[in-house]
Amino acid sequence: MAHPRGGMDREIEYRGGARIGWFNASWPFAVLRASRGEIAIDVRFSGKNSFRREQVIRIEPYGSLPMIGRGIVIKHTVAEIPARIIFWTLGAPGPLLREIVEVGFAPAGDPARAVVRCVFPVRWKAMASVFSAFALLLGLNLWSGIVYRPDFPLFKPFGLPAVLFLFLFSVGTLKSPRVREFALKPGGNIREVRWMFLFLALFTGLFTIASLAVSIYVDING
């Protein structure tokens, strides 16, 4: 529904879902807000994507199946934001598009500066190298465990470094420009696959803690 913000300036707010690059959030994890000067989509677990009028080329309906995959797509010029920006609506997108026009938001972006969609931003060769290194460390762990610790071969001495290696790579991709340059294709946007690296960092971090705890317990009680 539309919410007055004072004077002639109005803001509308809709709750729905969103597709930001390769990240998809279903209803009700996204909120669209639009006023005369700005349109923004705030997505849980992904962040806020804001556009001024000069950064939006056009806004048009998306999808054709009733109740399935219907919404609006925003074509924009902001290189830091993934090219594919879709806001999912529960019903037909027509009423939302009309309200955006009524609040005075008029796209004025240059079509020549449109952000080009990247098929998938992650370098497959980089991923192959990372998981090859992980497999090598894990193989060394199994070999050393069988030779030196046949009673408990899974965590010592290379099991923890193997999982920790994936954890550090995930965090590095999220935080370090150099690691990100290695992991992503030219023009690839980390925001499109942030969810994937966050999940990998969470899983490997928890696994590392659990592995360390089990190893310490075995040492104490072994």
C-alpha positions as CSV (number, residue, x, y, z in Angstrom):
1,M,0.0,0.0,0.0
2,A,1.0,3.6,-0.4
3,H,2.2,5.6,2.6
4,P,2.3,9.5,2.7
5,R,5.7,10.9,3.7
6,G,4.7,14.6,4.1
7,G,3.6,17.2,1.6
8,M,3.3,16.1,-2.0
9,D,6.1,13.5,-1.5
10,R,4.7,10.0,-1.2
11,E,6.2,6.6,-0.8
12,I,4.7,3.2,-1.6
13,E,5.7,0.0,0.1
14,Y,5.1,-3.5,-1.1
15,R,6.1,-6.8,0.5
16,G,6.9,-9.8,-1.7
17,G,9.9,-11.8,-2.9
18,A,12.9,-10.9,-5.0
19,R,15.5,-12.2,-7.3
20,I,18.9,-10.5,-7.0
21,G,21.3,-12.0,-9.5
22,W,21.4,-15.7,-8.6
23,F,19.9,-15.2,-5.1
24,N,16.2,-15.8,-4.8
25,A,14.0,-14.9,-1.8
26,S,10.4,-15.8,-1.6
27,W,7.5,-13.9,0.0
28,P,7.7,-12.2,2.6
29,F,11.5,-11.7,2.6
30,A,11.6,-8.6,0.4
31,V,10.2,-5.1,0.6
32,L,10.0,-2.7,-2.3
33,R,9.7,1.0,-1.6
34,A,9.3,3.7,-4.2
35,S,9.1,7.5,-4.1
36,R,9.5,10.3,-6.6
37,G,13.3,10.2,-6.5
38,E,14.2,6.6,-5.6
39,I,13.1,2.9,-5.8
40,A,14.6,0.3,-3.5
41,I,14.3,-3.4,-2.8
42,D,15.4,-4.6,0.6
43,V,16.0,-8.3,0.7
44,R,16.5,-10.4,3.9
45,F,19.9,-12.1,3.8
46,S,21.0,-10.2,0.7
47,G,20.8,-6.5,1.5
48,K,19.3,-3.3,0.1
49,N,19.4,-2.3,-3.6
50,S,18.6,1.3,-4.2
51,F,18.3,3.2,-7.5
52,R,17.8,6.8,-8.4
53,R,15.8,7.8,-11.4
54,E,18.8,8.4,-13.6
55,Q,20.0,4.8,-12.7
56,V,16.9,3.1,-13.9
57,I,16.4,2.5,-17.6
58,R,12.9,1.0,-17.4
59,I,10.6,-1.0,-15.1
60,E,8.4,-3.7,-16.8
61,P,6.3,-6.6,-15.9
62,Y,7.9,-10.0,-15.6
63,G,6.4,-13.5,-16.0
64,S,3.1,-14.7,-17.5
65,L,1.9,-17.6,-15.3
66,P,-0.8,-16.6,-12.8
67,M,0.4,-16.9,-9.1
68,I,3.7,-18.3,-10.3
69,G,6.8,-16.2,-11.0
70,R,5.0,-12.9,-11.6
71,G,6.5,-9.5,-10.7
72,I,8.5,-6.6,-12.1
73,V,12.0,-6.4,-13.4
74,I,14.2,-3.3,-13.1
75,K,16.7,-2.6,-15.8
76,H,19.5,-0.4,-14.4
77,T,23.0,1.1,-14.9
78,V,24.6,0.4,-11.5
79,A,27.6,-1.8,-12.0
80,E,27.9,-2.6,-8.3
81,I,24.4,-4.3,-8.3
82,P,23.6,-7.5,-10.2
83,A,22.0,-7.1,-13.5
84,R,19.0,-9.3,-12.8
85,I,16.7,-7.4,-10.3
86,I,13.2,-8.9,-10.0
87,F,10.6,-8.2,-7.4
88,W,8.0,-11.0,-7.1
89,T,4.4,-10.0,-6.5
90,L,1.6,-12.2,-5.1
91,G,-0.8,-11.2,-7.9
92,A,-0.6,-9.3,-11.2
93,P,2.2,-6.7,-11.3
94,G,-0.1,-4.1,-12.9
95,P,-1.2,-2.4,-9.7
96,L,2.3,-2.0,-8.5
97,L,3.5,-0.6,-11.8
98,R,0.7,2.0,-11.7
99,E,1.5,3.1,-8.2
100,I,5.1,3.5,-9.1
101,V,4.0,5.9,-11.8
102,E,1.6,7.7,-9.5
103,V,4.2,8.5,-6.9
104,G,6.2,10.2,-9.7
105,F,9.1,7.8,-10.2
106,A,10.1,8.1,-13.8
107,P,13.1,6.1,-15.1
108,A,15.7,8.3,-16.9
109,G,18.7,6.0,-17.2
110,D,20.8,5.7,-20.4
111,P,20.2,2.4,-22.2
112,A,23.7,2.4,-23.5
113,R,25.0,2.0,-19.9
114,A,22.8,-1.0,-19.0
115,V,24.5,-3.6,-16.8
116,V,25.1,-6.8,-18.7
117,R,24.1,-10.0,-17.0
118,C,26.9,-12.4,-16.2
119,V,25.8,-16.1,-16.8
120,F,27.4,-17.2,-13.6
121,P,30.0,-15.1,-11.8
122,V,32.2,-17.8,-10.3
123,R,35.3,-19.0,-12.1
124,W,34.9,-22.8,-12.6
125,K,38.7,-23.2,-12.9
126,A,39.1,-21.4,-9.5
127,M,36.6,-23.7,-7.9
128,A,38.2,-26.7,-9.4
129,S,41.6,-25.6,-8.0
130,V,40.2,-24.9,-4.5
131,F,38.4,-28.3,-4.2
132,S,41.4,-30.1,-5.7
133,A,43.5,-28.6,-2.9
134,F,40.8,-29.6,-0.4
135,A,40.7,-33.1,-1.7
136,L,44.5,-33.3,-1.5
137,L,44.6,-32.2,2.1
138,L,41.8,-34.6,3.0
139,G,43.6,-37.5,1.2
140,L,46.8,-36.7,3.2
141,N,44.6,-36.7,6.3
142,L,43.2,-40.2,5.6
143,W,46.7,-41.6,4.7
144,S,48.4,-40.2,7.8
145,G,45.5,-41.3,9.9
146,I,45.7,-44.9,8.7
147,V,49.5,-44.9,9.1
148,Y,49.8,-43.0,12.4
149,R,46.4,-43.0,14.1
150,P,44.4,-46.0,12.9
151,D,42.1,-45.7,15.9
152,F,40.9,-42.2,14.8
153,P,41.9,-41.3,11.2
154,L,39.4,-38.6,10.2
155,F,40.7,-35.4,11.9
156,K,44.4,-35.6,12.4
157,P,46.7,-34.2,11.3
158,F,45.3,-32.8,8.0
159,G,41.5,-33.0,8.5
160,L,41.3,-29.6,10.3
161,P,43.5,-27.8,7.8
162,A,41.5,-29.2,4.9
163,V,38.2,-27.8,6.3
164,L,39.8,-24.7,7.6
165,F,41.2,-24.1,4.1
166,L,37.6,-24.0,2.7
167,F,36.5,-21.7,5.5
168,L,39.3,-19.2,4.9
169,F,38.7,-19.3,1.1
170,S,35.0,-18.5,1.7
171,V,35.7,-15.7,4.1
172,G,38.4,-14.4,1.8
173,T,36.1,-14.3,-1.2
174,L,33.5,-12.3,0.9
175,K,36.0,-9.9,2.4
176,S,39.2,-9.7,0.3
177,P,39.3,-8.0,-3.2
178,R,42.3,-10.2,-4.2
179,V,40.7,-13.5,-3.3
180,R,37.5,-12.2,-4.9
181,E,39.4,-11.5,-8.1
182,F,40.7,-15.0,-8.2
183,A,37.2,-16.6,-7.5
184,L,35.0,-14.5,-9.7
185,K,34.9,-13.8,-13.4
186,P,35.6,-10.3,-14.8
187,G,32.5,-8.3,-14.1
188,G,31.2,-10.9,-11.7
189,N,29.3,-9.5,-8.7
190,I,29.8,-11.0,-5.3
191,R,26.3,-10.0,-4.3
192,E,24.9,-12.6,-6.7
193,V,26.6,-15.5,-4.9
194,R,27.2,-14.1,-1.4
195,W,24.7,-16.6,-0.1
196,M,26.7,-19.5,-1.4
197,F,30.0,-18.4,0.2
198,L,28.2,-17.5,3.5
199,F,26.7,-21.0,3.6
200,L,30.1,-22.5,2.9
201,A,31.8,-20.4,5.6
202,L,29.1,-21.2,8.1
203,F,29.2,-25.0,7.4
204,T,33.0,-25.3,7.4
205,G,33.4,-23.0,10.4
206,L,31.0,-25.1,12.5
207,F,32.6,-28.3,11.2
208,T,36.1,-27.0,12.2
209,I,34.9,-26.3,15.7
210,A,33.2,-29.7,16.0
211,S,36.3,-31.5,14.6
212,L,38.6,-29.6,17.0
213,A,36.4,-30.4,20.0
214,V,36.3,-34.1,19.1
215,S,40.0,-34.3,18.6
216,I,40.7,-32.7,21.9
217,Y,38.2,-35.0,23.6
218,V,39.9,-38.1,22.0
219,D,43.3,-36.8,23.1
220,I,42.1,-36.3,26.7
221,N,40.3,-39.6,27.0
222,G,42.4,-41.7,24.7
